[in-house]
Amino acid sequence: MIQSIIANELNASEQQVSAAISLLDEGATVPFIARYRKEVTQGLDDTQLRNLEQRLAYLRELEDRKKVILKSIDEQGKLDNTLKQKIIDSENKTSLEDLYLPYKPRRRTKGQIAIEAGLLPLAETLLNDTSADPDGQAANYVDAEKGIADTKAALDGAKFILMEQFAENADVLQLLRRHITQQGHVTSAVVDGMQKQGEKYADYFEYSEKYSTVPSHRALAIFRGRNEGILHIAIDPNPAQTEQKTIVCESLIKQALGLKLADSARDRWLNTVVQWTWKIKISLHMETELFAKLREAAETEAINVFAKNLKDLLMAAPAGPRVTMGLDPGIRTGVKTAIVDSTGKVLATTTIFPHAPQNQWDKSKRTLATLCKQHKVNIISIGNGTGSRETDKLVAEMMKSEAELALQRIVISEAGASVYSASELASNELPELDVSLRGAVSIARRLQDPLAELVKIEPKAIGVGQYQHDVNQSQLASSLDNVIEDCVNAVGVDLNTASPSLLAHVSGLNKTLANNIVAFRNKNGSFADRKTLKKVERLGPKAFEQAAGFLRVMNGNNPLDASAVHPEAYTVVDNIAAKAEIALSDIIGNTQALAKVNLQDVANDEFGLLTLKDIVKELEKPGRDPRPEFKTASFKDGVSEISDLKIGMQLEGVVSNVANFGAFVDIGVHQDGLVHISSMTNKFIKDPREIVKTGDVVKVKVTDVDPARKRISLTMRLDDDTSANQAKAPIKSTRDSPHKSHHKSQTNRQKPKPAQSNAAMGNAFAEAFAKAKK
């Protein structure tokens, strides 16, 4: 049953799903299955496999819960075939718990006490007999010894019995839930006296929006406002009829129960029972449940946003193995400087003081020039923290006077560099360096290879999330770990240069095995081939199978070890070379020879056409890097502070973060500007990622500037007229606080000109990070 549900959701066959489940249960990772077991799963990709893995866990938890519930009800002697089938057919945990609610063991309630006092027959009579007289019937149950002093006490007991029955009726709950989720509104209002303190929540002081349309960022904003004591929040079940808010829900309860009540004494009494059921038993419980559901959906979306942004950053274009100078800017404390070779090894470090109060401008230029000449530096990476534009100017002047060096400079994000510098990992990697200088090393290395360096930093310190501190932290960590694993394995890892942090994310490996690999490498020298991995302590056959294809050995004994071809397929490559009548060493990269091979002649039960096509593709360009070409943005000279911005000014920048309501762009003024979703293009879009992603180089126009609040509004619709005081997309001051920009709606527009965007993550991921000032 689980296989059929997942197959339907993935639009795949049950055979594919069953095969993937078997592989996962055997300990195979998603990257390994997606890359090297296509024949088994008939081509399920990594996205489908991640969704399958997640749904499999949920549905298995659901099945386990069903067993517990069936056993509990059966032990109570209340399990009939109809109820059993309903439980078995439940498709989600909510409907399952609705069915279990009447049978759930609980402390004694007023209804149970009334049943123990013998009032159940009275309740059933008043519910089922349309001609029953409440007072007359209740008189038959007055018994002081049982605690029923008078007819009122008897009727109250009957009311409590029916209230619990109604409130635990699955049909009632499902009908109410469906109505409120479709028609109800989420509302919020400011707590008296908190207007000034909660000014950043001003857009939610009088807020109402349909429950079904509240987006993730707005939901998380109002939840945060409530948690900070600024907002009251509620769910209005029927905002369209302010005079009949509760009557609608009461009518739905009667509808679900099949009650048709008129104006008899019995009907009036039952109406009261229904009213109490909604007000006392259901409304608060339902509001709590639906808020929990809204929060869960909002957190899931926020986690997805973070994951997508993180993937864009990790897969940013690397500058490559170039001798790089890293500059960690500072004013009073100086500019920390580090030079690393093409492998990331530290060659030199120092600190220069070009800025106030020392003002050693010329001396600093000479120092930088000398270091660049001495170590043959060809690219300079400048952190974007305090003093970055001043330091950029210093480097620009040095480059102008030393034109023969043919240097290139790039301002990148230093987000997370300080976290890395003070970490145990940095201490182990760079024990001889002061903490302040480690940041400069990280800034240099992250330009060379953002993926290899960023895996050393806690993802949450990178700052590309949307309300990242408000979401379920374990789910966030799990999602981000999956992203890192997918990215690392998509690119591949150099076995002889990779850090333990990078190796730990390779399929089949963990921190222990990663450390063991590095220890083996340090003791025995570089790996000459992949098979030597089998000599690493605790790295068994299963780990080797999962990891080998993602680990590269450059210039080793076997040229295939530098490719993504798995060792288990080396014999297949030998067969391909034989069919092509060419030596193995000559077939790699030989597109013409590979094109002549009829793969049908090579295919067998273990290696079918799907796998063979992947092998040939890899042989054509062995070790290809899936990341884009390295490109950079150019910040406008003379624009280094918010005060330099003018409305209508066109600039080039780098997308630093993408949220559901728009994108933040670094334009080199120490404060990112917001391009609202409605200002990205002339056509209607639902997701900003249809136009941009984190790290894109884009051209923008300034539409509004508020230096006092550090808010910048931008547009990518460069033809828009910004001269008039027209309505603009509101500005969001920080990525982790609510703002009216979330309310901006869109209308259909004419087809736009192509967006001024460059998919290559030119600034080596880095400038795509949120600003991280010291």
C-alpha positions, -999 to +999 in steps of 0.1 A: +000+000+000+028+024+008+045+017-025+013+024-044+007+057-026+042+069-032+042+057-068+010+077-075+025+108-059+058+106-078+040+096-111+062+065-111+056+027-111+053+006-080+082-014-093+104+017-093+093+027-058+098-008-044+133-010-059+142+024-044+128+014-010+148-018-010+180+001-018+174+027+009+166+000+034+199-017+025+217+015+035+223+031+001+223+069-001+201+090-024+231+103-044+244+068-049+210+054-060+204+084-083+238+081-100+247+044-100+215+025-096+194+040-125+189+005-139+173-007-107+150+023-102+145+028-139+158+063-138+144+079-106+163+112-101+176+127-069+146+149-064+122+121-067+143+100-044+144+127-017+106+130-019+103+092-018+126+090+013+106+117+031+072+102+023+084+067+031+093+078+067+059+096+071+038+066+058+058+041+079+051+062+110+015+063+100+013+025+096+030+020+130+005+044+146-024+025+130-012-007+146-010+009+180-045+024+177-061-008+164-046-027+193-058-001+218-094-001+205-094-039+202-083-043+238-112-021+248-136-045+230-149-017+208-132-025+174-158-035+147-151-042+111-163-008+099-141+012+123-112-011+115-115-004+078-117+033+084-085+032+104-067+011+078-078+035+050-067+067+068-043+086+046-029+110+071-023+114+108-050+140+113-079+118+101-064+088+119-064+107+153-099+119+146-111+083+145-091+074+176-103+104+196-135+087+211-114+057+222-083+075+235-076+067+271-079+099+291-085+111+326-122+110+338-143+137+322-176+152+331-192+131+304-177+099+317-188+108+353-223+113+340-222+080+322-211+063+354-240+080+371-264+062+347-273+092+325-263+078+291-299+065+284-312+100+291-287+115+266-296+089+240-333+095+244-330+133+241-308+128+210-329+103+192-365+109+203-378+141+186-409+142+209-390+138+242-396+164+269-362+172+285-376+181+320-400+151+320-373+126+309-347+141+333-371+137+363-367+099+359-330+101+366-330+123+398-310+103+424-293+121+452-271+091+460-256+092+426-251+130+428-280+139+406-299+163+429-325+176+405-336+177+368-310+204+360-282+182+372-295+153+351-298+175+320-263+189+326-249+154+328-267+144+295-254+176+279-218+167+289-222+132+275-235+145+241-209+173+240-181+148+242-197+126+216-202+154+192-167+168+198-152+134+192-172+127+160-148+123+131-174+136+106-180+167+126-143+175+130-136+169+093-165+191+081-155+220+105-119+217+096-127+218+058-149+248+062-124+268+083-094+260+062-113+271+031-134+300+043-119+311+076-095+340+081-064+344+102-065+376+121-041+395+143-043+427+164-018+446+185-017+440+223-028+472+241+001+493+250+026+475+226+022+497+196+055+515+199+075+485+211+061+464+183+064+489+155+080+465+131+048+445+133+026+475+124+013+457+092-002+431+115-019+454+140-052+451+120-046+421+098-070+396+083-063+371+055-079+339+043-064+309+061-058+290+028-038+319+012-015+330+041+020+326+028+049+312+048+066+345+056+034+362+068+024+332+090+059+331+106+057+368+111+025+368+131+036+337+151+068+356+160+047+387+169+026+366+192+056+349+208+071+384+215+039+395+232+031+421+205+001+404+187-031+386+195-039+361+168-070+341+161-089+323+134-122+338+124-143+309+110-168+331+091-156+367+086-181+374+059-210+372+084-199+391+115-232+386+132-232+349+126-197+337+132-205+309+155-239+300+140-222+287+108-200+263+128-230+252+149-250+246+117-221+225+104-221+204+135-258+197+132-253+189+095-226+164+102-248+147+129-279+148+108-298+170+133-328+189+120-339+210+149-370+232+152-384+250+182-396+223+205-382+221+241-361+191+231-348+209+200-340+241+220-321+219+245-301+202+217-293+236+202-278+246+235-258+214+235-245+221+200-236+257+210-217+245+240-200+218+219-186+244+195-177+271+221-164+249+249-152+217+233-142+223+197-134+260+189-102+264+209-090+229+201-097+235+164-079+269+164-049+254+181-048+225+157-051+247+126-025+271+138-002+242+143-010+230+108-004+265+094+029+268+113+040+234+101+033+243+065+050+277+069+081+261+084+082+236+057+081+263+030+107+284+049+130+254+051+126+248+014+135+284+007+166+280+028+175+247+011+171+262-024+193+292-015+219+271+001+221+248-029+226+279-052+254+290-030+271+257-027+269+252-064+283+286-072+310+289-097+345+284-083+374+306-093+394+275-094+430+265-084+445+300-085+469+316-060+445+338-041+449+367-016+421+370+010+414+403+027+393+405+058+386+442+061+386+461+093+390+498+102+406+502+136+418+466+138+433+466+103+429+445+072+438+409+078+456+395+048+463+359+038+477+343+007+469+307-003+483+286-031+462+268-057+454+240-033+444+263-004+477+260+015+486+291+034+517+308+020+517+341+040+497+362+064+499+398+077+478+427+088+478+461+072+464+494+085+454+516+056+424+531+074+419+555+104+434+559+129+467+546+115+461+558+079+490+538+065+475+540+030+506+541+008+525+516+030+496+492+028+495+494-010+532+486-012+528+457+012+500+442-009+520+447-042+551+431-027+531+400-015+514+397-049+547+397-067+564+374-043+537+347-044+525+353-079+489+361-068+464+365-096+431+371-078+422+390-047+391+381-026+378+409-004+353+403+024+322+425+024+322+435+061+330+468+076+356+487+056+351+465+025+345+494+001+375+513+015+396+482+012+383+476-024+395+511-032+429+505-018+432+473-039+420+491-070+447+518-066+474+491-061+462+472-092+463+504-112+499+511-102+509+475-107+491+468-140+517+443-151+505+419-124+472+414-143+453+410-110+416+405-106+397+416-075+363+405-062+342+415-032+326+384-017+305+377+013+323+369+045+291+356+062+301+328+085+339+335+083+340+346+119+321+315+130+346+293+112+376+313+126+366+305+161+356+269+155+375+238+167+378+228+130+396+260+122+419+256+152+428+221+140+433+232+104+452+264+111+467+260+146+495+283+140+473+312+129+456+338+151+418+337+150+417+370+132+438+358+104+419+325+099+390+346+085+412+359+058+422+324+048+385+314+047+377+344+025+405+334+001+395+297+000+358+303-005+366+321-037+386+293-050+360+267-042+329+278-023+316+243-018+348+229-002+350+259+022+313+264+030+308+229+042+330+238+072+305+264+084+272+257+101+246+264+074+225+286+096+255+310+100+255+316+063+223+336+065+203+327+034+172+316+053+138+330+056+128+331+093+154+304+099+154+308+136+116+303+139+114+269+122+118+234+135+156+232+140+159+194+136+140+195+103+160+224+091+193+207+099+181+175+082+170+194+051+203+213+049+223+182+054+206+166+025+213+197+003+250+196+012+252+159+006+236+162-029+258+192-038+291+175-027+283+143-045+272+161-076+305+179-079+328+151-066+357+153-042+394+152-048+405+124-025+440+138-021+432+174-012+397+173+004+393+183+041+376+160+066+346+184+065+342+178+028+348+141+029+322+136+056+295+146+032+305+120+006+280+092+001+287+064+025+312+083+046+308+100+080+331+121+102+349+091+116+357+077+082+366+111+068+391+116+096+405+081+090+410+088+053+429+120+061+450+102+087+458+075+063+467+101+036+490+120+061+507+088+071+511+071+037+511+099+012+486+106-016+463+079-028+475+064-060+441+048-068+406+043-055+412+007-044+437+019-018+407+033+001+399-003+012+430-001+034+416+028+054+406+018+089+369+009+093+361+016+056+343-016+047+329-029+013+296-011+018+312+023+024+336+018-005+307+009-028+287+040-018+317+064-018+341+053-045+324+068-075+323+103-059+359+104-049+385+115-075+422+105-077+438+130-101+469+118-120+467+084-104+475+049-116+441+045-133+427+074-154+392+063-146+398+071-110+397+108-120+362+104-134+327+097-120+328+062-135+323+038-106+350+011-101+323-016-104+319-004-141+356-004-150+352-037-169+324-021-189+347+007-200+372-020-210+345-036-232+337-002-247+374+004-255+376-030-270+345-024-292+361+009-303+393-010-310+413+016-290+434+016-259+417+025-226+440+055-221+430+068-256+393+065-253+389+089-225+378+122-241+377+107-275+342+117-286+345+103-321+356+069-310+329+067-283+302+078-308+310+047-330+303+022-302+269+005-303+259+004-266+235-024-273+265-046-279+279-037-245+247-038-224+240-066-200+216-074-171+238-054-147+247-024-169+218-014-191+215+015-215+208+041-188+240+034-170+260+030-203+249+064-215+260+079-182+294+062-186+299+074-221+289+109-212+315+108-184+342+094-207+336+122-231+343+148-204+358+130-174+354+148-141+332+175-155+322+202-130+284+208-130+289+243-116+286+273-139+313+294-154+330+319-130+318+354-136+317+386-115+296+417-109+311+452-111+300+476-084+296+512-095+326+534-087+317+562-063+287+543-048+298+528-015+272+540+010+234+543+010+238+581+009+254+577-025+223+562-040+199+582-061+164+573-073+167+562-110+203+551-107+211+518-125+235+494-109+249+460-112+246+437-082+245+401-069+214+384-056+223+376-020+191+359-009+157+349-024+125+348-004+090+341-015+082+378-017+113+389-036+150+390-039+177+408-020+205+423-040+240+434-029+248+466-048+280+473-028+267+498-001+268+475+029+230+471+029+211+448+005+182+462-015+149+445-021+135+437-055+099+429-047+084+400-067+062+425-085+093+445-096+112+416-112+094+413-145+064+427-164+046+393-163+029+376-134+051+352-115+044+331-084+079+324-073+109+348-076+131+319-085+114+318-119+135+349-126+166+348-103+184+326-079+210+333-052+243+344-067+229+357-100+244+389-114+216+413-121+210+449-133+187+469-111+173+504-108+169+523-075+133+532-068+134+543-032+160+550-005+155+554+032+189+559+048+175+564+083+160+529+083+186+514+060+160+504+034+166+503-003+139+494-029+150+482-063+135+471-096+147+449-123+122+464-147+147+490-160+122+507-183+100+517-154+096+555-148+110+562-113+109+600-116+074+604-103+064+597-067+047+565-078+036+536-056+066+514-049+071+479-036+075+483+002+109+476+015+118+449+040+146+459+064+159+425+073+154+390+061+142+378+095+116+405+104+081+410+091+073+439+067+045+451+045+064+441+014+048+407+020+014+421+012+023+434-023+000+417-048+006+413-085-014+418-116-010+403-150+014+423-172+027+423-207+055+400-216+087+415-203+121+420-218+145+393-208+156+397-172+190+412-167+203+381-149+233+359-153+228+323-141+265+319-134+272+326-097+299+350-106+308+362-072+317+327-063+286+323-042+300+347-017+283+379-026+251+360-025+252+358+013+235+382+036+256+410+050+275+400+080+290+432+096+315+429+123 
